[in-house]
Amino acid sequence: MRLQNKVALITGAASGIGRESALLYAKEGAKVVVCDLNETAGADTVQQIQAQGGEAIFVKADVSKTADVKAMIEAAETTYGQLNVLFNNAGIFHAKDGSVLDTDEEIWDLTMNVNLKGVFLGCKYGIPALLRSGGGSIVNTASFVAVMGAATPQIAYTASKGGVLALTREIAVEFARQNIRANALCPGPVQTPLLDELLADPARRQRRLVHIPAGRFAQAQEIAQAALFLASNESAFVNGSTFLVDGGITAAYVTPE
């Protein structure tokens, strides 16, 4: 198993990429700390892991709050004695996040607090735990929009993910010789209930879909496979990368109709 004897903490693990990654990490031998604000869905993720014979605990955590982040790291070490993989995956996309001209300051602040500050806090308090375990892997969820503009305006989300990408690079350089790797996982649009809600308008949905050479959105399980690679020893020399899993979006100049 690719994560045998490892302890992995995943934020935003109650649904989507986080849940699929938690299930996959556990299947590959990791003990998983499932972190999310949604207690019911988070507990369900734990139950699914246990049903497949894995080990997991749930910790309710708002990643924008220092006390919660400290508590989730402490729970990992108290319960399992170590931390080897830190997957800062929690993030939000607010429905009122649009053009720089009309996005409210409150939406900007909320998005930055969760998407960027949350990763900062995860690394700030998670890295000491990784060091106590002799090193490990950090996976930070950014986005393909961290490297190119979005097809439709979403200024706060795009800026926050650009920040995650820059933060990840700096951490990768600083801690490389202390046996810690950090990589930014950059998915394309992923088929989730949140995406369905945001793209309920068929025209808005098609505006996104037309830019994907593969002609479809990603499945959360496909992104989880990439997150598994970055967490495992198979990626031992992968550090500071912009790990794009976007169906070819960033490679395309003109996309097929």
SEFI-498024 format. One record per residue (C-alpha): x, y, z; chain. Coordinates in nm, 3 decimals, padded with zeros to 5 digits. Layout:
N
{node {X, Y, Z}, "A"}
...
//
This chain:
257
{node {00.000, 00.000, 00.000}, "A"}
{node {00.128, 00.343, -00.097}, "A"}
{node {00.056, 00.518, 00.234}, "A"}
{node {00.117, 00.232, 00.474}, "A"}
{node {00.209, 00.348, 00.828}, "A"}
{node {00.139, 00.712, 00.741}, "A"}
{node {-00.098, 00.956, 00.909}, "A"}
{node {-00.273, 01.201, 00.679}, "A"}
{node {-00.479, 01.507, 00.769}, "A"}
{node {-00.723, 01.634, 00.506}, "A"}
{node {-00.925, 01.954, 00.536}, "A"}
{node {-01.252, 01.991, 00.350}, "A"}
{node {-01.284, 01.614, 00.371}, "A"}
{node {-01.662, 01.599, 00.411}, "A"}
{node {-01.728, 01.608, 00.038}, "A"}
{node {-01.584, 01.636, -00.311}, "A"}
{node {-01.209, 01.606, -00.363}, "A"}
{node {-01.147, 01.593, 00.012}, "A"}
{node {-01.382, 01.300, 00.074}, "A"}
{node {-01.258, 01.101, -00.226}, "A"}
{node {-00.899, 01.162, -00.118}, "A"}
{node {-00.975, 01.052, 00.238}, "A"}
{node {-01.129, 00.729, 00.113}, "A"}
{node {-00.840, 00.665, -00.123}, "A"}
{node {-00.570, 00.751, 00.132}, "A"}
{node {-00.730, 00.510, 00.380}, "A"}
{node {-00.755, 00.238, 00.118}, "A"}
{node {-00.383, 00.283, 00.058}, "A"}
{node {-00.303, 00.230, 00.426}, "A"}
{node {-00.311, 00.578, 00.584}, "A"}
{node {-00.476, 00.665, 00.911}, "A"}
{node {-00.685, 00.969, 00.819}, "A"}
{node {-00.782, 01.278, 01.016}, "A"}
{node {-01.099, 01.404, 00.846}, "A"}
{node {-01.145, 01.779, 00.901}, "A"}
{node {-01.443, 01.990, 00.799}, "A"}
{node {-01.705, 02.231, 00.931}, "A"}
{node {-01.987, 01.994, 00.832}, "A"}
{node {-02.005, 01.747, 01.120}, "A"}
{node {-02.269, 01.520, 00.968}, "A"}
{node {-02.095, 01.482, 00.632}, "A"}
{node {-01.754, 01.459, 00.798}, "A"}
{node {-01.874, 01.177, 01.023}, "A"}
{node {-02.011, 01.004, 00.715}, "A"}
{node {-01.668, 01.017, 00.552}, "A"}
{node {-01.521, 00.852, 00.862}, "A"}
{node {-01.793, 00.584, 00.857}, "A"}
{node {-01.721, 00.508, 00.493}, "A"}
{node {-01.350, 00.472, 00.570}, "A"}
{node {-01.422, 00.241, 00.862}, "A"}
{node {-01.663, 00.038, 00.651}, "A"}
{node {-01.381, -00.037, 00.407}, "A"}
{node {-01.157, -00.146, 00.695}, "A"}
{node {-00.963, 00.178, 00.741}, "A"}
{node {-00.889, 00.402, 01.040}, "A"}
{node {-01.008, 00.761, 01.069}, "A"}
{node {-01.130, 01.026, 01.310}, "A"}
{node {-01.332, 01.341, 01.251}, "A"}
{node {-01.230, 01.686, 01.377}, "A"}
{node {-01.459, 01.983, 01.328}, "A"}
{node {-01.245, 02.271, 01.209}, "A"}
{node {-01.282, 02.615, 01.055}, "A"}
{node {-00.948, 02.649, 00.876}, "A"}
{node {-00.962, 03.028, 00.898}, "A"}
{node {-00.942, 03.011, 01.279}, "A"}
{node {-00.609, 02.956, 01.453}, "A"}
{node {-00.757, 02.766, 01.749}, "A"}
{node {-00.933, 02.517, 01.519}, "A"}
{node {-00.623, 02.456, 01.310}, "A"}
{node {-00.408, 02.401, 01.618}, "A"}
{node {-00.669, 02.158, 01.751}, "A"}
{node {-00.683, 01.949, 01.435}, "A"}
{node {-00.304, 01.911, 01.425}, "A"}
{node {-00.301, 01.823, 01.794}, "A"}
{node {-00.575, 01.564, 01.736}, "A"}
{node {-00.365, 01.393, 01.469}, "A"}
{node {-00.062, 01.364, 01.696}, "A"}
{node {-00.260, 01.275, 02.008}, "A"}
{node {-00.461, 01.004, 01.834}, "A"}
{node {-00.204, 00.856, 01.599}, "A"}
{node {00.130, 00.978, 01.735}, "A"}
{node {00.250, 01.155, 01.423}, "A"}
{node {00.163, 01.347, 01.107}, "A"}
{node {00.313, 01.255, 00.770}, "A"}
{node {00.080, 01.406, 00.510}, "A"}
{node {-00.092, 01.745, 00.531}, "A"}
{node {-00.354, 01.802, 00.261}, "A"}
{node {-00.481, 02.162, 00.284}, "A"}
{node {-00.783, 02.116, 00.063}, "A"}
{node {-01.065, 02.319, 00.221}, "A"}
{node {-01.190, 02.602, 00.007}, "A"}
{node {-01.497, 02.802, -00.092}, "A"}
{node {-01.634, 02.963, -00.405}, "A"}
{node {-01.896, 03.226, -00.324}, "A"}
{node {-02.186, 03.272, -00.564}, "A"}
{node {-02.140, 03.652, -00.544}, "A"}
{node {-01.771, 03.636, -00.638}, "A"}
{node {-01.753, 03.812, -00.974}, "A"}
{node {-01.575, 04.102, -01.139}, "A"}
{node {-01.331, 04.317, -00.943}, "A"}
{node {-01.579, 04.599, -01.007}, "A"}
{node {-01.876, 04.442, -00.832}, "A"}
{node {-01.744, 04.189, -00.581}, "A"}
{node {-01.809, 04.308, -00.226}, "A"}
{node {-01.518, 04.349, 00.011}, "A"}
{node {-01.686, 04.105, 00.251}, "A"}
{node {-01.684, 03.832, -00.019}, "A"}
{node {-01.316, 03.904, -00.087}, "A"}
{node {-01.226, 03.880, 00.282}, "A"}
{node {-01.425, 03.560, 00.338}, "A"}
{node {-01.268, 03.392, 00.036}, "A"}
{node {-00.916, 03.494, 00.134}, "A"}
{node {-00.968, 03.384, 00.493}, "A"}
{node {-01.071, 03.032, 00.395}, "A"}
{node {-00.880, 02.967, 00.073}, "A"}
{node {-00.549, 03.140, 00.148}, "A"}
{node {-00.526, 03.209, 00.520}, "A"}
{node {-00.654, 02.856, 00.581}, "A"}
{node {-00.359, 02.711, 00.390}, "A"}
{node {-00.120, 02.949, 00.567}, "A"}
{node {-00.247, 02.838, 00.908}, "A"}
{node {-00.242, 02.472, 00.809}, "A"}
{node {00.123, 02.501, 00.712}, "A"}
{node {00.214, 02.722, 01.008}, "A"}
{node {00.092, 02.468, 01.262}, "A"}
{node {00.122, 02.151, 01.053}, "A"}
{node {00.488, 02.183, 00.952}, "A"}
{node {00.619, 02.151, 01.310}, "A"}
{node {00.424, 01.824, 01.339}, "A"}
{node {00.570, 01.701, 01.010}, "A"}
{node {00.918, 01.789, 01.137}, "A"}
{node {00.854, 01.594, 01.456}, "A"}
{node {00.773, 01.295, 01.236}, "A"}
{node {01.093, 01.329, 01.036}, "A"}
{node {00.939, 01.508, 00.740}, "A"}
{node {00.648, 01.452, 00.507}, "A"}
{node {00.438, 01.578, 00.220}, "A"}
{node {00.221, 01.889, 00.199}, "A"}
{node {-00.045, 01.907, -00.071}, "A"}
{node {-00.220, 02.243, -00.110}, "A"}
{node {-00.524, 02.268, -00.333}, "A"}
{node {-00.486, 02.561, -00.571}, "A"}
{node {-00.654, 02.566, -00.914}, "A"}
{node {-00.583, 02.598, -01.282}, "A"}
{node {-00.697, 02.961, -01.246}, "A"}
{node {-00.385, 03.020, -01.038}, "A"}
{node {-00.192, 03.020, -01.366}, "A"}
{node {-00.445, 03.172, -01.608}, "A"}
{node {-00.753, 03.392, -01.601}, "A"}
{node {-01.095, 03.234, -01.551}, "A"}
{node {-01.346, 03.219, -01.836}, "A"}
{node {-01.598, 03.404, -01.620}, "A"}
{node {-01.513, 03.669, -01.357}, "A"}
{node {-01.435, 03.530, -01.009}, "A"}
{node {-01.176, 03.774, -00.877}, "A"}
{node {-01.156, 03.664, -00.513}, "A"}
{node {-01.133, 03.291, -00.586}, "A"}
{node {-00.875, 03.338, -00.862}, "A"}
{node {-00.659, 03.568, -00.649}, "A"}
{node {-00.680, 03.336, -00.348}, "A"}
{node {-00.565, 03.037, -00.551}, "A"}
{node {-00.280, 03.239, -00.700}, "A"}
{node {-00.176, 03.310, -00.343}, "A"}
{node {-00.185, 02.939, -00.257}, "A"}
{node {00.046, 02.868, -00.551}, "A"}
{node {00.301, 03.132, -00.442}, "A"}
{node {00.282, 03.025, -00.077}, "A"}
{node {00.343, 02.662, -00.175}, "A"}
{node {00.652, 02.746, -00.377}, "A"}
{node {00.810, 02.938, -00.091}, "A"}
{node {00.741, 02.662, 00.162}, "A"}
{node {00.881, 02.404, -00.081}, "A"}
{node {01.210, 02.592, -00.101}, "A"}
{node {01.237, 02.671, 00.270}, "A"}
{node {01.182, 02.319, 00.400}, "A"}
{node {01.324, 02.101, 00.122}, "A"}
{node {01.637, 02.011, 00.317}, "A"}
{node {01.429, 01.918, 00.620}, "A"}
{node {01.263, 01.635, 00.431}, "A"}
{node {00.938, 01.822, 00.367}, "A"}
{node {00.789, 01.854, 00.021}, "A"}
{node {00.511, 02.095, -00.075}, "A"}
{node {00.318, 02.087, -00.399}, "A"}
{node {00.018, 02.278, -00.533}, "A"}
{node {-00.253, 02.057, -00.675}, "A"}
{node {-00.424, 02.256, -00.952}, "A"}
{node {-00.748, 02.093, -01.068}, "A"}
{node {-00.962, 02.203, -01.356}, "A"}
{node {-01.338, 02.232, -01.293}, "A"}
{node {-01.458, 01.930, -01.097}, "A"}
{node {-01.809, 01.781, -01.114}, "A"}
{node {-01.944, 01.845, -00.766}, "A"}
{node {-02.279, 01.959, -00.620}, "A"}
{node {-02.122, 02.303, -00.567}, "A"}
{node {-02.027, 02.330, -00.935}, "A"}
{node {-02.375, 02.217, -01.040}, "A"}
{node {-02.524, 02.493, -00.826}, "A"}
{node {-02.286, 02.761, -00.953}, "A"}
{node {-02.335, 02.656, -01.315}, "A"}
{node {-02.710, 02.593, -01.304}, "A"}
{node {-02.749, 02.835, -01.595}, "A"}
{node {-02.683, 02.624, -01.911}, "A"}
{node {-02.515, 02.917, -02.087}, "A"}
{node {-02.279, 02.977, -01.794}, "A"}
{node {-02.204, 02.605, -01.778}, "A"}
{node {-02.125, 02.589, -02.150}, "A"}
{node {-01.900, 02.893, -02.117}, "A"}
{node {-01.680, 02.685, -01.886}, "A"}
{node {-01.715, 02.352, -02.064}, "A"}
{node {-01.610, 02.481, -02.406}, "A"}
{node {-01.261, 02.558, -02.274}, "A"}
{node {-01.192, 02.198, -02.171}, "A"}
{node {-01.034, 01.994, -02.453}, "A"}
{node {-01.153, 01.673, -02.286}, "A"}
{node {-01.509, 01.797, -02.328}, "A"}
{node {-01.613, 01.724, -01.970}, "A"}
{node {-01.551, 01.825, -01.612}, "A"}
{node {-01.318, 01.622, -01.392}, "A"}
{node {-01.448, 01.369, -01.143}, "A"}
{node {-01.341, 01.411, -00.781}, "A"}
{node {-01.191, 01.060, -00.785}, "A"}
{node {-00.956, 01.165, -01.065}, "A"}
{node {-00.821, 01.455, -00.863}, "A"}
{node {-00.789, 01.228, -00.559}, "A"}
{node {-00.557, 01.000, -00.758}, "A"}
{node {-00.326, 01.296, -00.821}, "A"}
{node {-00.341, 01.390, -00.452}, "A"}
{node {-00.244, 01.032, -00.366}, "A"}
{node {00.061, 01.049, -00.592}, "A"}
{node {00.175, 01.375, -00.432}, "A"}
{node {00.128, 01.231, -00.083}, "A"}
{node {00.312, 00.908, -00.155}, "A"}
{node {00.683, 00.828, -00.176}, "A"}
{node {00.639, 00.782, -00.551}, "A"}
{node {00.664, 01.160, -00.579}, "A"}
{node {00.974, 01.182, -00.359}, "A"}
{node {01.152, 01.423, -00.597}, "A"}
{node {00.843, 01.630, -00.680}, "A"}
{node {00.862, 01.954, -00.484}, "A"}
{node {00.734, 02.306, -00.543}, "A"}
{node {00.536, 02.192, -00.846}, "A"}
{node {00.231, 02.343, -01.009}, "A"}
{node {00.062, 02.006, -01.050}, "A"}
{node {-00.205, 02.064, -01.312}, "A"}
{node {-00.488, 01.813, -01.348}, "A"}
{node {-00.709, 02.011, -01.581}, "A"}
{node {-00.798, 01.799, -01.884}, "A"}
{node {-00.571, 02.011, -02.102}, "A"}
{node {-00.726, 02.352, -02.030}, "A"}
{node {-00.396, 02.531, -01.974}, "A"}
{node {-00.240, 02.363, -02.279}, "A"}
{node {-00.509, 02.480, -02.520}, "A"}
{node {-00.507, 02.797, -02.725}, "A"}
{node {-00.816, 02.712, -02.928}, "A"}
{node {-01.052, 02.449, -02.794}, "A"}
{node {-01.278, 02.224, -03.005}, "A"}
{node {-01.646, 02.303, -03.034}, "A"}
//
